[in-house]
Amino acid sequence: MYWSWNNDFSSILEEIKRDYWKWSSKNPVKFLETIDHNYLFDIIEKKNLKDKIHRLYRDYREYLNKATILEKSSEDENTSKYIYLSAEYGITKCLKFYSGGLGTLSGDHLKSASDIGIPLVGVGLAYLYGYFRQYINHDGRQSELYEQNYFESLPMNLVLDEDYRPIKISIEIFGKNVYAQIWCLNIGRIKLYLLDTFVDENAVEDKRITDILYGGETDKRILQEILLGIGGLRAIAAMGIKIKGCHMNEGHSAFLVFERIKEMMKKENISFKEAQEKCYYSNVFTTHTPVPAGIDIFPRWLMEKYFYNYAVNELKISFDELFAEGDLVTKNKGNEHFNMAYLAINNSNFVNGVSKLHAKIARRMWSLPESRSQIISITNGIHIKTYLSSVSENFYKKHFGKNWLEKPGFFEELKALPDEMIWKMRQKNRSALISQIRERISDKLKLIHDSEDKLQEVQEMLDDNALTIGFARRFATYKRGTLIFRNIERLKKILANDKLKVQFLFSGKSHPKDEGGKNFIAEIVGYADSDLFKNKIVFIDNYDMEVAKQLVSGCDVWLNNPRRPLEASGTSGMKAVTNGCLNFSILDGWWLEGYSPETGWKIDSPENYENMYDFDVDNYESESMYNVLENDILPMFYDRDSKGIPVKWVNKIKTSIINLAGYFNTERMVKEYYDLFYSKLK
Ligand SMILES: *Cc1c(COP(=O)(O)O)cnc(C)c1O
């Protein structure tokens, strides 16, 4: 997957056949399957691409062989590994195994672990239909289409044994065996293994365990989580990988706790309690949820259905004892729940939240006994190269050399660069985004044979020179995608000003069962279609990692307005930073740490916001938004010098990159995981 964070690779494939690269959903395996080989070799000759390809290949070899910052032995197959487990992975557009930020974080974790050489292995599920493709209906509402993945045409391979047969694991679930095969992806130097239950041995209902991501039914969810946690560890064992420790990214994989204990009991011939004590010191748990309602819980009867035999036969304890590991507070009989985060916390010496504020909230929420290790914070980051547009990357390469990102303290060097260069880079990024949006929308119109007039209109939509504000993420209601429309009269006034032009771009999917989130999308689509806001508000459908990269690089301002303190971290704003896009956000999650008057803008929250009604908080915070927009952001963007450069704005970009980019990235984050957790596992 090295190619997925390499703009040069993408540009070579575009030079070979741009349409096919687009039509394949940027999947190189499909691209090479569909392209005629005579054409391929001809065009490589004709366009002189050979040198470029060779150079890319040399870079790749160099990447794989370069000395690692951390453990020298990481290359060695026999080194025991840190096992990282997550229900979703966002690696690149064509691998639809993610829904949002949790997934992109998992993907970025693996990419940076590869960059710096941590002996880590990822485990997840290979969903046949993955997450849905979003359509906006004629009535402006989201509808979902699940498209089948063809794993053979994706950049992943089945894991085979010495006789070239797929390695399969099995789990006894409710009296019968369920089987899974394993797919492997190379994330640079890191392996990611994904389990897949669509194998002949399974009955139809068992095959369907890995059909879609986050379908919403409790029974399916517990089966997926049994597969991820218990099956994941069995896959690791089946492949002969030795475990140094396990990192649970969110509670979905927490059942692994039991499987590790079971294995330890067998190996050392010890009791449940003794094995539990031993495993505790090599488990890591990262929580992402600041509210109890956000945590995975399962009713007692369901746990009993799937874990009664496992408790008695495998763990040699009663079901009640097993249940107690995840039974938090609900002591009223008959209504007890098993809490996955509690299971993980109970069984991990190393627990962290994903920003300073979130860790504080999590400490309050869980109030762990003083005798044990406490919840600390490791603030999230992003894998810089994954979200850097080619315009931005070429800018850095041109001014600072090919290995610019590897120079320690590099971003400081930006200070000396003339404002004009940075402004030019920004203009190019914005124009690139706008042409990408025009292409996307006209492709869609061509599909339904819309009129020439309409197509012409699309070619003129949006303004290449207007201040462009982006808002894109999952449409969960706490993220308040519609907050900017709270006082429509004020917004109208801002958008009507022809001297200080501004346009808003929205994108995001809502979970299929979240009607509240879907209402938000419908509201925005309604505004985008209205004459009032035409061309000033645009909703881009089917948000994914590609659209994310386009928006965070092309927009001037990245807006985030979650209901504090519900945004545990947020990462899309970090993706904006290195592209020179400035943040404008509620002081929640990472922005509480990243914000200063020199790096961006804040939206003020009322004091005592935690005890206020949503209605009042929304009013207060939206008014602050309009004020900052009118008084600070717009005037600064249009305050130009004689050469047409907004000098103050450009200085803010410099400070934002210099102060934030070196810290809010996954290289720093993964190093922290290594120093604070991984290197201390016993
Ligand atoms: C980064 C990213 C997210 C996370 O965005 P937040 O603002 O942190 O919620 C969600 N979806 C995609 C596709 C992303 O790339």
The ligand as a MOL file (V3000), in Angstrom:
LIG
                    3D

  0  0  0     0  0            999 V3000
M  V30 BEGIN CTAB
M  V30 COUNTS 15 15 0 0 0
M  V30 BEGIN ATOM
M  V30 1 C -10.2740 12.1630 8.5890 0
M  V30 2 C -11.5490 11.5750 8.1820 0
M  V30 3 C -12.6230 11.5440 9.0780 0
M  V30 4 C -12.5310 12.1270 10.4710 0
M  V30 5 O -12.9880 13.4550 10.4770 0
M  V30 6 P -13.3080 14.2020 11.8540 0
M  V30 7 O -13.4450 15.6070 11.5060 0
M  V30 8 O -12.1780 13.8980 12.7560 0
M  V30 9 O -14.5700 13.6110 12.3430 0
M  V30 10 C -13.8120 10.9970 8.6570 0
M  V30 11 N -13.9420 10.4750 7.4210 0
M  V30 12 C -12.9370 10.4800 6.5400 0
M  V30 13 C -13.1570 9.8950 5.1870 0
M  V30 14 C -11.7070 11.0240 6.8820 0
M  V30 15 O -10.6950 11.0270 5.9950 0
M  V30 END ATOM
M  V30 BEGIN BOND
M  V30 1 1 1 2
M  V30 2 1 2 3
M  V30 3 2 2 14
M  V30 4 1 3 4
M  V30 5 2 3 10
M  V30 6 1 4 5
M  V30 7 1 5 6
M  V30 8 2 6 7
M  V30 9 1 6 8
M  V30 10 1 6 9
M  V30 11 1 10 11
M  V30 12 2 11 12
M  V30 13 1 12 13
M  V30 14 1 12 14
M  V30 15 1 14 15
M  V30 END BOND
M  V30 END CTAB
M  END
